[in-house]
């Protein structure tokens, strides 16, 4: 890390010497191991090592950027010169420039993100094989597989700018996944499961992941058509987070200043039920998106995005904030650890409250517009009758408008999926259009 810091400081000095009013540098060095197996055989073993340096300069309100994967001083010098040359040929932008100096992070508590896994290729292969074997041995109908994988990686990152800010972060990431196929011929169904964490001891056991993937694939055998009509839709946690992701996209500064969001001028308005909160908590130990500063060096802070259903702020970096006449919210690069708080009902209770409807466990397609809020996606899951799963359904469509869907949320479960920086449980929407091939009511 000391070597990366010296490279960044040297690059900033050269930017100043060559005429930059302001400059920022990002340096990273990543390494990893990934193995894939299928049907008991090794398919790939991949070692990776990547590094790079990116430079952005501002000359009289003009911006130029360049990058290099070669950290030799001569290559960095060339990149600085290229960035300066680009800046001199771009149009001045009064909103361009570094984030405000007084917003730079000054405290760097340990977020417990560094947990290297001393896993060699042979051990990783054994783990992947055990994961797949545990799933395939569950039932004779699990005769095929899309394989299992194990990966581990480390990342060193550093950001520095001409305000005198220099911040360094290091983190690790590990995962185990398995995808299995049940049935044969035209009756095959595929499903998967995975676990991810920054510390290996927080991963689910490999055999458990394989069995979970097998159970999920078996449950999808012999699907029927979903009825067509308007019904309650219960989103399982692994797909519920996409609903919150669409809200984050619409509340982001880039979409707002381009006037390409259905949440234009929505700050201060109720967009979710009054019992619902969205809380950003950037400093959770071992959090998948924990950070002391954002991509511009601005200090991250605990903050509510939605309080009692009301959108309290937007998601802003310094550029989008200036375009909107607002202040950065420390979200250059995205949101850090968003917690969705509802009433914490059990999944079984949410399911039990559905007289007739669908449980969605998979979403397909890209039919979502953050400009209008129109929502239409392919889905798969299970038909629910009298609060119980009746049969699997696939190849149906769910549709609505996100504004209406958010207002129609009836519950958020306590079954939180920890595998994402968006931490949410199941989400029950009281009524959506379901288009299947069966008869509705």
C-alpha positions in Angstrom: 0.0 0.0 0.0 2.9 2.3 0.7 4.2 1.8 -2.8 0.8 2.6 -4.3 0.6 5.7 -2.2 3.9 6.9 -3.5 2.9 6.3 -7.1 -0.3 8.4 -6.5 1.6 11.3 -4.9 4.1 11.3 -7.7 1.4 11.4 -10.3 -0.4 14.3 -8.6 2.8 16.3 -8.5 3.3 15.8 -12.3 -0.3 16.9 -12.9 0.4 20.2 -11.0 3.7 20.7 -12.8 2.0 20.3 -16.2 -0.7 22.8 -15.5 -3.6 21.1 -13.8 -5.7 23.2 -11.4 -7.0 20.0 -9.7 -6.3 16.3 -10.1 -7.3 13.0 -8.7 -5.7 9.5 -8.9 -7.0 6.1 -8.3 -4.7 3.1 -8.0 -5.7 -0.5 -7.5 -4.1 -4.0 -7.3 -6.3 -7.0 -7.3 -5.6 -10.8 -7.3 -7.8 -13.8 -7.3 -8.3 -17.5 -7.8 -11.4 -19.1 -9.5 -12.1 -22.7 -10.2 -15.1 -24.3 -12.0 -16.1 -28.0 -12.0 -18.9 -29.8 -13.8 -20.1 -33.4 -13.6 -17.2 -34.3 -11.3 -14.5 -33.0 -13.6 -12.4 -29.8 -13.4 -13.3 -27.4 -16.2 -11.2 -24.3 -15.4 -8.6 -23.0 -12.9 -7.9 -19.3 -13.2 -5.4 -17.2 -11.4 -5.8 -13.4 -11.9 -3.7 -10.4 -11.1 -4.8 -7.0 -12.2 -3.5 -3.5 -11.4 -4.1 -0.1 -12.8 -3.8 3.6 -12.3 -6.4 6.2 -13.5 -5.8 10.0 -13.6 -8.3 12.8 -13.9 -7.2 16.4 -14.3 -9.1 19.7 -14.4 -7.7 22.6 -16.3 -9.8 25.8 -16.3 -13.0 23.8 -15.8 -12.0 21.3 -18.5 -11.7 17.7 -17.7 -9.4 15.0 -19.0 -8.9 11.4 -18.0 -6.4 8.6 -18.8 -5.4 5.3 -17.4 -2.7 2.7 -17.5 -2.1 -0.9 -16.4 1.6 -0.3 -16.3 2.8 1.2 -13.1 6.2 2.1 -14.4 7.0 5.8 -13.8 7.4 6.4 -17.6 3.9 5.0 -18.3 2.4 7.1 -15.6 4.1 10.2 -16.9 2.6 9.4 -20.4 -0.8 9.0 -18.9 -0.6 12.3 -17.1 0.4 14.0 -20.3 -2.5 12.4 -22.2 -5.0 13.5 -19.5 -3.7 17.1 -19.7 -3.9 17.0 -23.5 -7.5 15.8 -23.4 -8.5 18.4 -20.9 -7.2 21.2 -23.1 -9.5 20.1 -26.0 -12.7 19.6 -24.0 -15.4 22.1 -23.3 -15.4 23.8 -19.9 -18.0 22.6 -17.4 -18.7 24.8 -14.3 -19.9 21.7 -12.4 -16.7 19.7 -13.1 -14.0 19.4 -10.4 -13.1 17.6 -7.2 -15.5 17.3 -4.4 -15.4 20.1 -1.8 -12.3 19.9 0.3 -14.1 20.2 3.6 -16.1 17.0 2.8 -13.0 14.8 2.6 -12.9 11.9 5.0 -10.7 12.4 8.1 -11.4 9.3 10.1 -10.7 5.8 8.9 -12.0 3.2 11.4 -11.3 -0.5 10.8 -14.3 -2.0 9.0 -12.9 -5.6 9.2 -12.9 -6.1 5.5 -9.5 -7.9 5.1 -9.7 -11.7 5.5 -7.4 -13.4 3.0 -8.3 -17.1 2.4 -5.2 -19.2 2.0 -6.9 -21.5 -0.5 -4.8 -23.2 -3.1 -6.1 -24.4 -6.4 -6.2 -28.1 -5.3 -8.2 -27.3 -2.1 -10.6 -25.0 -4.1 -11.2 -27.8 -6.6 -12.0 -30.3 -3.8 -14.4 -27.8 -2.3 -16.2 -27.2 -5.6 -16.4 -31.0 -6.3 -17.8 -31.6 -2.8 -20.4 -28.9 -3.4 -21.6 -30.3 -6.7 -21.5 -33.9 -5.4 -23.7 -33.1 -2.4 -26.3 -31.6 -4.6 -26.3 -34.3 -7.2 -26.5 -37.1 -4.6 -29.7 -35.6 -3.2 -32.0 -37.3 -5.8 -31.6 -39.5 -8.9 -33.5 -36.9 -10.9 -30.5 -34.5 -10.5 -28.6 -36.2 -13.2 -27.1 -33.1 -14.9 -25.3 -30.0 -13.7 -24.2 -26.6 -14.9 -21.3 -26.9 -12.4 -20.0 -25.5 -9.2 -17.4 -22.8 -8.6 -15.2 -21.4 -5.9 -13.6 -18.1 -6.0 -11.4 -15.9 -3.7 -9.9 -12.5 -4.2 -8.1 -9.6 -2.6 -8.3 -6.0 -3.5 -6.1 -3.0 -2.6 -7.4 0.4 -3.6 -6.2 3.9 -3.1 -7.6 7.3 -3.9 -5.8 10.6 -3.7 -6.4 14.2 -4.9 -4.9 17.6 -4.9 -6.9 18.6 -1.8 -4.2 16.6 0.1 -6.6 13.7 0.6 -5.2 10.2 0.5 -7.4 7.2 1.4 -6.5 3.6 1.2 -8.8 0.5 1.5 -8.2 -3.2 1.3 -10.8 -5.9 1.1 -11.4 -9.6 0.3 -14.2 -11.4 -1.3 -15.0 -15.1 -1.5 -17.8 -17.1 -2.9 -19.1 -20.7 -3.5 -21.9 -21.5 -6.0 -23.6 -24.4 -7.6 -26.1 -24.8 -10.4 -28.0 -28.1 -10.9 -30.4 -29.5 -13.5 -33.3 -31.7 -12.6 -35.3 -34.0 -14.9 -34.5 -34.9 -18.5 -35.4 -34.0 -22.1 -38.0 -31.2 -22.4 -38.9 -31.5 -18.7 -35.5 -30.2 -17.4 -35.4 -27.4 -14.8 -32.4 -25.6 -13.6 -31.8 -23.7 -10.3 -28.8 -22.6 -8.3 -27.6 -21.3 -4.9 -24.5 -19.4 -3.8 -22.9 -17.8 -0.8 -20.6 -14.8 -0.8 -18.8 -13.0 2.0 -15.6 -11.1 2.7 -14.5 -13.7 5.3 -14.4 -17.4 4.5 -15.9 -18.4 7.8 -19.0 -16.4 7.0 -19.7 -18.6 3.9 -22.3 -21.3 4.0 -20.8 -24.8 3.9 -20.1 -26.1 0.4 -22.3 -29.2 0.8 -25.2 -27.1 2.1 -25.0 -24.9 -1.0 -25.0 -27.9 -3.3 -28.0 -29.4 -1.5 -29.9 -26.1 -1.6 -29.3 -25.8 -5.3 -30.6 -29.4 -5.8 -33.7 -28.8 -3.7 -34.5 -25.6 -5.6 -34.1 -27.4 -9.0 -36.3 -30.3 -7.8 -39.0 -28.0 -6.6 -39.4 -26.5 -10.1 -40.1 -29.8 -11.9 -43.5 -30.3 -13.6 -44.4 -26.6 -13.8 -47.9 -25.5 -14.8 -49.1 -22.3 -16.4 -49.8 -19.3 -14.2 -53.4 -17.9 -14.3 -53.8 -14.5 -15.9 -55.3 -11.7 -13.9 -54.4 -9.4 -11.0 -53.0 -11.1 -8.0 -50.7 -10.5 -5.0 -47.0 -11.1 -5.8 -44.5 -12.2 -3.2 -40.9 -11.5 -4.2 -38.4 -13.9 -2.5 -35.4 -12.0 -0.9 -33.0 -12.8 -3.7 -35.2 -11.0 -6.3 -36.8 -8.5 -3.9 -33.6 -6.5 -3.8 -34.0 -5.7 -7.5 -37.2 -3.7 -6.6 -35.1 -1.6 -4.3 -32.4 -1.3 -6.9 -34.8 0.3 -9.4 -35.7 2.9 -6.7 -32.0 3.6 -6.2 -31.5 4.1 -9.9 -34.4 6.5 -10.1 -33.2 8.5 -7.1 -29.6 8.8 -8.4 -28.3 12.2 -9.4 -27.3 11.2 -12.9 -30.9 10.2 -13.8 -32.3 13.3 -12.1 -30.3 16.0 -13.7 -30.9 14.3 -17.1 -34.6 14.4 -16.2 -34.7 10.6 -16.9 -36.4 9.4 -13.7 -39.9 8.8 -12.4 -38.8 10.3 -9.1 -38.2 13.8 -10.4 -39.0 16.3 -7.7 -40.0 13.5 -5.4 -37.8 14.5 -2.5 -40.1 15.1 0.5 -42.8 13.0 -1.0 -44.1 9.7 0.4 -43.1 7.0 -2.1 -43.3 3.9 0.2 -45.7 2.9 2.9 -45.4 4.9 6.1 -44.0 1.9 8.1 -41.1 1.4 5.7 -37.5 2.7 6.0 -34.4 2.6 3.8 -31.3 3.2 5.8 -27.8 3.6 4.5 -25.2 2.2 6.9 -21.7 2.5 5.3 -19.7 1.3 8.3 -21.1 -2.2 9.0 -18.2 -4.5 9.9 -17.6 -7.0 7.1 -20.4 -5.3 5.0 -20.3 -6.1 1.3 -20.2 -2.3 0.4 -18.7 -0.8 3.6 -16.4 2.1 3.1 -15.1 5.1 5.0 -15.2 7.4 1.9 -16.8 7.4 -1.5 -15.1 7.4 -5.0 -14.3 11.1 -4.5 -12.9 10.9 -1.0 -16.1 12.3 0.6 -16.7 10.9 4.1 -19.5 8.3 4.2 -22.2 8.8 6.8 -25.1 6.9 8.3 -28.2 8.4 6.6 -31.8 7.5 5.9 -32.8 7.5 2.2 -36.5 6.9 3.0 -37.9 7.7 6.5 -41.5 6.7 7.3 -42.1 6.1 3.6 -40.9 9.6 2.6 -37.9 10.1 0.3 -35.6 12.3 2.4 -32.8 12.9 -0.1 -31.3 11.8 -3.5 -28.2 9.8 -4.1 -25.5 12.2 -5.2 -21.8 12.6 -6.0 -20.3 16.1 -6.3 -21.0 16.5 -10.1 -24.6 15.5 -10.0 -25.1 17.5 -6.8 -23.8 20.7 -8.5 -26.0 20.1 -11.6 -29.0 20.0 -9.2 -27.9 22.8 -7.0 -27.5 20.5 -4.0 -24.6 19.0 -2.0 -23.0 15.6 -2.4 -24.4 12.8 -0.2 -21.2 10.8 -0.2 -22.5 8.4 -2.9 -20.1 8.9 -5.7 -19.8 5.2 -6.9 -23.1 4.2 -5.4 -24.9 3.4 -2.1 -23.2 1.7 0.8 -25.1 -1.1 2.6 -28.7 -0.2 2.3 -31.0 -1.8 4.9 -34.7 -2.2 4.1 -36.7 -2.0 7.4 -40.3 -3.1 7.5 -42.2 -4.9 10.2 -40.0 -8.0 10.0 -42.8 -10.5 9.4 -41.8 -14.2 9.0 -41.8 -15.5 5.4 -44.3 -18.2 6.4 -46.7 -15.5 7.6 -46.4 -13.5 4.4 -47.0 -16.6 2.4 -49.9 -17.6 4.6 -51.6 -14.2 3.9 -51.8 -14.9 0.2 -55.1 -16.4 -0.8 -54.3 -16.7 -4.5 -51.1 -15.3 -6.0 -47.5 -16.0 -7.1 -44.2 -16.4 -5.3 -41.5 -15.1 -7.6 -38.1 -16.7 -7.2 -36.5 -15.7 -10.6 -36.8 -12.6 -12.8 -35.9 -12.4 -16.5 -35.6 -9.7 -19.1 -35.0 -6.0 -18.8 -38.4 -4.5 -19.1 -38.1 -1.7 -16.6 -38.1 2.0 -17.3 -36.7 4.3 -14.6 -38.0 7.2 -16.8 -41.7 6.3 -16.6 -41.6 3.6 -13.9 -43.2 1.1 -16.2 -42.4 -2.5 -15.1 -42.8 -5.7 -17.1 -40.6 -8.7 -16.5 -40.6 -12.4 -17.2 -40.7 -14.5 -14.1 -40.7 -18.0 -12.6 -41.7 -19.3 -9.2 -44.7 -20.9 -7.6 -48.5 -20.5 -7.6 -49.9 -20.0 -4.1 -53.4 -21.2 -3.0 -54.8 -20.5 0.5 -51.4 -19.5 1.8 -49.6 -22.6 0.6 -47.3 -23.3 -2.4 -49.5 -25.2 -4.8 -47.3 -25.9 -7.9 -44.3 -24.4 -9.8 -45.0 -21.9 -12.6 -42.7 -20.5 -15.2 -42.7 -18.4 -18.3 -45.2 -15.8 -17.0 -45.0 -12.0 -16.9 -45.6 -9.6 -14.0 -46.3 -6.0 -14.8 -47.2 -2.7 -13.2 -45.7 0.8 -12.6 -43.0 1.2 -9.9 -44.7 4.2 -8.3 -47.9 2.2 -7.8 -46.0 -1.0 -6.9 -44.0 0.8 -4.1 -47.2 2.2 -2.6 -48.8 -1.2 -2.8 -46.2 -2.9 -0.7 -48.0 -4.7 2.1 -45.1 -6.3 4.0 -41.3 -6.7 4.1 -40.2 -10.0 5.7 -37.5 -10.6 8.2 -35.8 -13.2 6.0 -33.0 -10.9 5.0 -30.7 -12.1 2.2 -27.1 -11.1 3.4 -25.5 -11.7 -0.1 -25.9 -8.1 -1.3 -25.3 -4.6 -0.2 -29.1 -4.2 -0.5 -30.3 -6.0 2.6 -33.9 -6.9 2.3 -36.3 -9.7 3.1 -39.2 -10.9 1.0 -41.5 -8.1 -0.3 -45.2 -8.6 -0.8 -47.0 -6.4 -3.3 -50.8 -6.5 -2.9 -51.7 -6.5 -6.5 -49.9 -6.7 -9.9 -50.9 -7.9 -13.4 -49.9 -11.5 -13.9 -49.9 -12.8 -17.5 -49.7 -16.6 -17.8 -51.4 -19.1 -20.0 -54.0 -20.3 -17.4 -57.4 -19.1 -16.5 -57.7 -16.3 -14.0 -60.5 -15.2 -11.7 
